[in-house]
Amino acid sequence: MTAAAYKRLVDPQDRIEWLVTNAADLPSQARIAMAVTKLVNQGTSSAAQIAKTISEDQVLTARLLRMANSAFYGAPRRISTLTDAIVLLGMRAIRDMAMSVSCQDLLEREVQGYSIRRGDLWKHSSCCGFAAQQLAKHVKYQVAEEAFVAGLLHDIGKVIISHRLSDEFAEITKLSEGLGISYYEAERTVLGSIMRRLARA
């Protein structure tokens, strides 16, 4: 089904199913990042298994190694293989890095509806992820890495709404400007009405 066909859908459930089905245009690395997340969360996976999964995508591999060797992680020696990166930094750190890298292309897009310039959403999201992780450690949250992922992805809905829900976004903008309320409030009003209709279906 094309985007034009999507716009002709009336049933909210049909629209949501279309969005899920047509998520194939998201970065290919995201599928590997999800596989890595599953392996790490199992708790029984080896560094070699995780390295093998990541190595299926050469671009993701190169980006991860570049990130692992950045000053932020402060590795005591140069990391040249994925297995070395996993051993030195830990499986959870590699999982979060894979998630971050896989989302970068998506979050770097210009989000016209929200007047977000190319690259700005990525900078904001990655900073939020690192800040959330540090706060989680400070309050001794049991799984601080989850806070990183939550911070990283907290605004990803803006990309989906702007690029995939053009009709709804137009309604959100009109409501925000007409009533002088924030985009957040307008989003909850418009998208919340969709979910309420689904709940009654």
C-alpha positions as CSV (number, residue, x, y, z in Angstrom):
1,M,0.0,0.0,0.0
2,T,1.3,3.4,-0.9
3,A,1.3,6.6,1.2
4,A,-1.6,7.9,-0.9
5,A,-3.6,4.7,-0.1
6,Y,-2.8,5.3,3.6
7,K,-4.4,8.7,3.5
8,R,-7.6,7.1,2.2
9,L,-7.9,4.8,5.2
10,V,-10.6,5.9,7.6
11,D,-10.4,3.3,10.4
12,P,-7.6,4.3,12.9
13,Q,-6.7,0.7,13.4
14,D,-6.0,0.3,9.7
15,R,-3.8,3.4,9.8
16,I,-1.8,2.1,12.7
17,E,-1.4,-1.3,11.1
18,W,-0.1,0.5,7.9
19,L,2.4,2.5,9.9
20,V,3.8,-0.7,11.5
21,T,3.9,-2.6,8.2
22,N,5.6,0.2,6.4
23,A,8.3,0.8,8.9
24,A,10.8,-0.7,6.5
25,D,12.2,2.7,5.6
26,L,13.7,3.0,9.1
27,P,17.5,2.4,9.3
28,S,18.5,-1.2,8.5
29,Q,20.8,-1.1,11.6
30,A,17.7,-0.9,13.8
31,R,16.9,-4.6,13.2
32,I,20.4,-5.6,14.3
33,A,20.2,-3.3,17.3
34,M,17.0,-5.1,18.3
35,A,18.6,-8.5,17.9
36,V,21.6,-7.3,20.0
37,T,19.2,-6.1,22.7
38,K,17.4,-9.4,22.8
39,L,20.8,-11.3,23.1
40,V,22.0,-9.0,25.9
41,N,18.7,-9.2,27.8
42,Q,18.8,-13.0,27.7
43,G,21.8,-12.9,30.0
44,T,23.3,-16.1,28.6
45,S,24.8,-14.8,25.3
46,S,28.5,-14.6,24.8
47,A,30.6,-11.7,23.5
48,A,31.3,-13.7,20.4
49,Q,27.6,-14.2,19.7
50,I,26.9,-10.5,20.0
51,A,29.9,-9.6,17.9
52,K,28.8,-12.0,15.2
53,T,25.3,-10.4,15.1
54,I,26.6,-6.9,14.9
55,S,29.2,-7.8,12.2
56,E,26.3,-8.6,9.9
57,D,26.2,-4.9,9.2
58,Q,29.5,-3.4,8.2
59,V,28.4,0.2,8.6
60,L,27.1,-0.4,12.1
61,T,30.3,-2.3,12.9
62,A,32.5,0.7,11.8
63,R,30.4,3.2,13.6
64,L,30.4,1.2,16.8
65,L,34.2,0.8,16.8
66,R,34.6,4.6,16.1
67,M,32.3,5.3,19.0
68,A,34.1,2.9,21.3
69,N,37.4,4.6,20.6
70,S,36.0,8.1,21.2
71,A,37.2,10.1,24.2
72,F,33.8,9.8,25.8
73,Y,34.3,6.1,26.7
74,G,38.0,6.5,27.6
75,A,39.1,3.0,26.7
76,P,42.6,2.3,28.1
77,R,43.8,1.0,24.7
78,R,42.7,1.2,21.1
79,I,39.7,-1.1,20.4
80,S,40.1,-2.9,17.1
81,T,37.5,-5.6,17.2
82,L,33.9,-5.9,18.3
83,T,34.8,-8.6,20.8
84,D,37.4,-6.3,22.4
85,A,34.8,-3.6,22.6
86,I,32.3,-5.9,24.3
87,V,34.9,-7.2,26.8
88,L,36.2,-3.8,27.7
89,L,33.0,-1.8,27.8
90,G,30.5,-4.5,28.7
91,M,27.5,-6.0,26.9
92,R,25.0,-3.4,28.1
93,A,27.2,-0.5,26.9
94,I,27.5,-2.1,23.5
95,R,23.8,-2.7,23.3
96,D,23.1,1.0,24.1
97,M,25.7,2.1,21.6
98,A,24.2,-0.1,18.9
99,M,20.8,1.4,19.6
100,S,22.2,4.9,19.5
101,V,24.0,4.3,16.2
102,S,21.0,2.6,14.6
103,C,18.8,5.5,15.4
104,Q,21.2,8.2,14.3
105,D,20.2,8.3,10.7
106,L,16.5,8.6,11.6
107,L,17.0,11.2,14.3
108,E,19.3,13.3,12.1
109,R,16.6,14.0,9.6
110,E,15.1,17.4,9.3
111,V,11.6,17.4,10.9
112,Q,9.9,20.2,9.0
113,G,6.6,20.1,10.9
114,Y,8.3,20.9,14.2
115,S,10.8,23.3,12.6
116,I,13.7,21.1,13.6
117,R,16.8,21.5,11.5
118,R,18.8,18.5,10.2
119,G,20.9,17.1,13.0
120,D,19.3,19.1,15.9
121,L,17.0,16.3,17.0
122,W,19.9,13.8,17.1
123,K,22.1,16.2,19.2
124,H,19.2,16.8,21.6
125,S,18.2,13.1,21.8
126,S,21.7,11.8,22.4
127,C,22.4,14.4,25.1
128,C,19.1,13.5,26.8
129,G,20.1,9.8,26.7
130,F,23.5,10.4,28.4
131,A,21.9,12.8,30.9
132,A,19.2,10.3,31.8
133,Q,21.7,7.6,32.3
134,Q,23.8,9.7,34.6
135,L,20.8,10.7,36.6
136,A,19.7,7.1,36.9
137,K,23.1,6.2,38.2
138,H,23.0,9.1,40.7
139,V,19.7,7.9,42.1
140,K,20.9,4.3,42.0
141,Y,18.3,3.1,39.6
142,Q,18.8,-0.6,39.1
143,V,19.1,-0.6,35.3
144,A,20.6,2.8,34.4
145,E,21.1,1.7,30.8
146,E,17.3,1.7,30.3
147,A,17.3,5.4,31.1
148,F,19.8,6.0,28.3
149,V,17.5,4.3,25.7
150,A,14.4,6.1,27.1
151,G,16.2,9.5,26.8
152,L,17.5,8.7,23.4
153,L,14.1,7.7,22.0
154,H,11.8,10.1,23.9
155,D,11.2,12.4,20.9
156,I,11.2,9.8,18.1
157,G,7.5,10.2,17.8
158,K,8.1,13.7,16.3
159,V,9.7,12.0,13.3
160,I,6.8,9.6,12.9
161,I,4.1,12.2,13.3
162,S,5.8,14.7,10.9
163,H,6.6,12.2,8.2
164,R,3.8,9.6,8.5
165,L,0.8,11.3,10.0
166,S,0.6,14.4,7.8
167,D,-3.2,14.8,8.2
168,E,-3.0,14.4,12.0
169,F,0.0,16.8,12.2
170,A,-1.9,19.4,10.3
171,E,-4.7,19.1,12.8
172,I,-2.2,19.3,15.7
173,T,-0.6,22.4,14.3
174,K,-4.1,24.1,13.8
175,L,-5.1,23.2,17.3
176,S,-1.9,24.4,18.8
177,E,-1.9,27.7,17.0
178,G,-5.7,28.3,17.3
179,L,-5.9,27.7,21.1
180,G,-2.4,28.9,21.9
181,I,-1.5,25.6,23.6
182,S,1.8,23.6,23.3
183,Y,2.4,21.0,20.7
184,Y,2.5,18.4,23.4
185,E,-1.0,19.3,24.6
186,A,-2.3,19.4,21.0
187,E,-0.6,16.0,20.3
188,R,-2.3,14.4,23.3
189,T,-5.7,15.8,22.2
190,V,-5.5,14.7,18.6
191,L,-3.7,11.4,19.0
192,G,-5.5,10.6,22.2
193,S,-8.8,10.8,20.4
194,I,-7.5,8.2,17.9
195,M,-6.6,5.9,20.8
196,R,-10.0,6.4,22.5
197,R,-11.8,5.5,19.2
198,L,-9.6,2.3,19.0
199,A,-10.5,1.5,22.6
200,R,-14.2,1.7,21.8
201,A,-13.9,-0.4,18.7
